[in-house]
Amino acid sequence: MFRRGVRSGRVGGAAVVAVLTALVVGVGVGGAGAAPTPLTPRYDRLVTDDGWSVELRASELVVNPMSNIANSFASREGWVSARVGALITPAGGRTPSQAVSSGVLEQFLVVGCQIDVSDGATFGFGSSLGPNANVTISGQPGVSVGGSASVSPSISAKLKPGTINEISLGKKTLQTNRASIRAKRVHVRVDGCAGPVTVRIIVRLSVSTPTADDTLNLYSARMWL
């Protein structure tokens, strides 16, 4: 690509409802009154076996919980921002032994739900939720969930309790020795989750030459939505 020198079931007990209500009060409904939280920038670097210096940065990291507009005890809402950048240069004045064949920069949002209440539980309110907790990302057209292409301007995925979902916020193939992806105020909504919802931004740079494959990952701090 470039060479040196180029840059369940229904819940029916009052006690269960009381416990879940206490849980919701404890974590807040949709992060009411929360302010944007800047996260610490991340940086890492490695030198490939064939002489390339690979650098990865994550900055402008912000998570901002918002009051849920539906005032639902089982919904969370907010936005996230991030800028990620990659740079590949010859290491320490060396002449790399191989050319870079490919480089890919990726940015992900990881979302986790502790308690899924969307299995038909009514909680005494006379209505049931869907089959699974659900996360919806909007304001970031062209992203995808897993291997499926999304329909702009929003995507959605199912959340299972105790597991996390990794959702793409951008993917760029390097055409020169550098690349960046900025996602600003991407809207995140999680429905059907009574417990805490946590999010984390992950950045990944994969570089390949004829003789070596290297992958570098960065992780933001975990934040509640």
Phi and psi in degrees as a GROMACS rama.xvg file:
@    title "Ramachandran Plot"
@    xaxis  label "Phi"
@    yaxis  label "Psi"
@TYPE xy
-147.929  160.155  PHE-2
-124.257  -179.821  ARG-3
-54.0931  136.266  ARG-4
95.7768  -8.02153  GLY-5
-108.691  124.177  VAL-6
75.4006  173.21  GLY-9
-86.9606  137.189  ARG-10
-92.8871  124.67  VAL-11
-129.321  15.4651  GLY-12
-109.931  141.327  GLY-13
-62.389  -33.0839  ALA-14
-64.7399  -40.7909  ALA-15
-65.353  -42.0037  VAL-16
-60.8994  -41.9252  VAL-17
-63.5554  -41.0891  ALA-18
-63.3747  -46.5424  VAL-19
-65.7943  -36.9112  LEU-20
-62.4672  -43.1076  THR-21
-62.5412  -38.0577  ALA-22
-62.7977  -44.1214  LEU-23
-65.9987  -42.6683  VAL-24
-61.0996  -37.5762  VAL-25
-64.4538  -37.4963  GLY-26
-98.4395  -10.3039  VAL-27
88.1842  150.849  GLY-28
-94.5291  107.313  VAL-29
64.1759  22.3099  GLY-30
66.276  39.577  GLY-31
-55.0148  131.923  ALA-32
76.3996  4.70876  GLY-33
-76.314  149.726  ALA-34
-106.08  160.452  ALA-35
-56.7297  137.584  PRO-36
-114.743  105.483  THR-37
-69.0466  138.866  PRO-38
-107.397  154.977  LEU-39
-63.9759  129.451  THR-40
-59.334  154.604  PRO-41
-123.863  147.677  ARG-42
-149.288  142.295  TYR-43
-153.816  161.479  ASP-44
-149.392  147.702  ARG-45
-143.489  160.347  LEU-46
-113.684  124.391  VAL-47
-73.5211  162.791  THR-48
-63.4031  -22.7783  ASP-49
-103.455  16.3605  ASP-50
99.1349  18.8366  GLY-51
-103.415  138.595  TRP-52
-92.0512  121.276  SER-53
-112.5  119.863  VAL-54
-118.294  142.017  GLU-55
-136.657  130.615  LEU-56
-128.961  146.309  ARG-57
-131.305  121.523  ALA-58
-138.869  -179.691  SER-59
53.3743  35.8713  GLU-60
-82.3391  118.233  LEU-61
-141.048  136.936  VAL-62
-123.028  127.3  VAL-63
-127.838  97.1075  ASN-64
-64.9786  147.119  PRO-65
-129.436  157.632  MET-66
-63.2  129.347  SER-67
-67.6973  125.629  ASN-68
-67.9864  -22.6287  ILE-69
-89.0468  -3.50223  ALA-70
53.0524  39.0343  ASN-71
-92.5761  135.152  SER-72
-68.5028  -17.555  PHE-73
-109.674  20.8304  ALA-74
-128.888  145.584  SER-75
-128.594  149.584  ARG-76
-147.098  148.642  GLU-77
176.368  -171.768  GLY-78
-138.17  158.046  TRP-79
-131.574  150.226  VAL-80
-134.306  150.595  SER-81
-164.566  148.414  ALA-82
-126.703  130.468  ARG-83
-126.146  144.844  VAL-84
-140.782  149.096  GLY-85
-129.095  145.314  ALA-86
-143.779  132.815  LEU-87
-124.638  121.742  ILE-88
-138.54  161.316  THR-89
-60.4901  138.369  PRO-90
-84.3729  123.474  ALA-91
55.1522  36.2598  GLY-92
75.7269  5.40294  GLY-93
-75.0544  159.856  ARG-94
-98.4388  109.958  THR-95
-56.0526  142.361  PRO-96
-79.0557  -17.2083  SER-97
-137.248  152.593  GLN-98
-79.6437  153.078  ALA-99
-75.794  124.526  VAL-100
-82.6576  -39.8565  SER-101
-159.826  153.042  SER-102
-144.751  135.691  GLY-103
-132.24  126.539  VAL-104
-105.571  130.318  LEU-105
-133.024  148.27  GLU-106
-131.153  132.434  GLN-107
-129.6  152.174  PHE-108
-110.685  125.715  LEU-109
-103.333  128.711  VAL-110
-124.085  132.071  VAL-111
-127.911  139.54  GLY-112
-118.509  127.869  CYS-113
-78.6358  -46.9335  GLN-114
-127.844  110.979  ILE-115
-84.5583  120.039  ASP-116
-114.007  21.5729  VAL-117
-98.8533  26.054  SER-118
-95.6134  22.8315  ASP-119
104.223  4.01913  GLY-120
-65.8946  135.518  ALA-121
-100.471  -26.7062  THR-122
54.0747  27.5254  PHE-123
76.3113  8.73166  GLY-124
-100.984  0.758524  PHE-125
77.7791  16.1128  GLY-126
-148.383  150.342  SER-127
-112.917  161.549  SER-128
-99.9775  -172.136  LEU-129
-77.423  -172.783  GLY-130
-75.3059  -21.2219  PRO-131
-149.423  152.061  ASN-132
-58.4766  149.18  ALA-133
-134.617  137.448  ASN-134
-114.351  135.591  VAL-135
-124.326  130.256  THR-136
-114.435  129.517  ILE-137
-137.591  166.609  SER-138
81.8587  14.0974  GLY-139
-141.467  73.0976  GLN-140
-64.1134  148.887  PRO-141
88.6833  0.614074  GLY-142
-81.8837  174.177  VAL-143
-142.368  157.686  SER-144
-108.694  117.016  VAL-145
60.3615  -132.966  GLY-146
-94.472  5.64687  GLY-147
-95.9919  135.019  SER-148
-69.9673  147.286  ALA-149
-93.753  167.826  SER-150
-106.624  112.324  VAL-151
-61.9685  143.737  SER-152
-101.978  14.4595  PRO-153
-141.959  158.568  SER-154
-131.866  161.853  ILE-155
-143.903  155.375  SER-156
-148.678  155.4  ALA-157
-86.5222  139.472  LYS-158
-112.038  131.145  LEU-159
-105.961  142.964  LYS-160
-61.1517  138.835  PRO-161
80.3768  1.63535  GLY-162
-122.525  170.246  THR-163
-126.064  152.538  ILE-164
-113.603  135.799  ASN-165
-106.096  115.729  GLU-166
-118.206  128.818  ILE-167
-68.9533  132.953  SER-168
-109.852  7.63308  LEU-169
152.346  147.309  GLY-170
-146.849  127.765  LYS-171
-135.511  128.634  LYS-172
-85.7123  128.673  THR-173
-68.785  128.302  LEU-174
-101.494  -21.9235  GLN-175
-127.125  -156.097  THR-176
-88.9892  7.31315  ASN-177
-146.413  157.104  ARG-178
-162.147  158.004  ALA-179
-147.226  156.626  SER-180
-135.883  127.392  ILE-181
-119.96  127.042  ARG-182
-121.565  113.715  ALA-183
-114.692  124.606  LYS-184
52.7724  53.3435  ARG-185
-76.5315  124.75  VAL-186
-77.6415  132.491  HIS-187
-125.117  129.646  VAL-188
-131.885  130.683  ARG-189
-121.188  125.104  VAL-190
-118.53  145.85  ASP-191
85.3672  20.9409  GLY-192
-123.908  114.917  CYS-193
-86.3207  -26.5326  ALA-194
-88.4702  -173.327  GLY-195
-61.3774  142.955  PRO-196
-113.225  125.541  VAL-197
-117.804  149.764  THR-198
-132.169  153.102  VAL-199
-149.418  142.672  ARG-200
-99.5297  131.589  ILE-201
-120.739  137.723  ILE-202
-121.797  140.177  VAL-203
-139.301  133.099  ARG-204
-123.816  123.789  LEU-205
-115.856  127.388  SER-206
-126.697  135.481  VAL-207
-130.652  139.22  SER-208
-126.757  174.618  THR-209
-60.8845  -20.4155  PRO-210
-117.721  -7.35893  THR-211
-151.312  146.746  ALA-212
-122.339  130.353  ASP-213
-132.591  139.909  ASP-214
-130.883  130.608  THR-215
-120.602  132.013  LEU-216
-124.052  143.481  ASN-217
-125.735  147.485  LEU-218
-130.458  130.338  TYR-219
-77.9085  170.521  SER-220
-66.3043  155.223  ALA-221
-79.9608  139.534  ARG-222
-134.379  149.592  MET-223
-84.5836  141.563  TRP-224
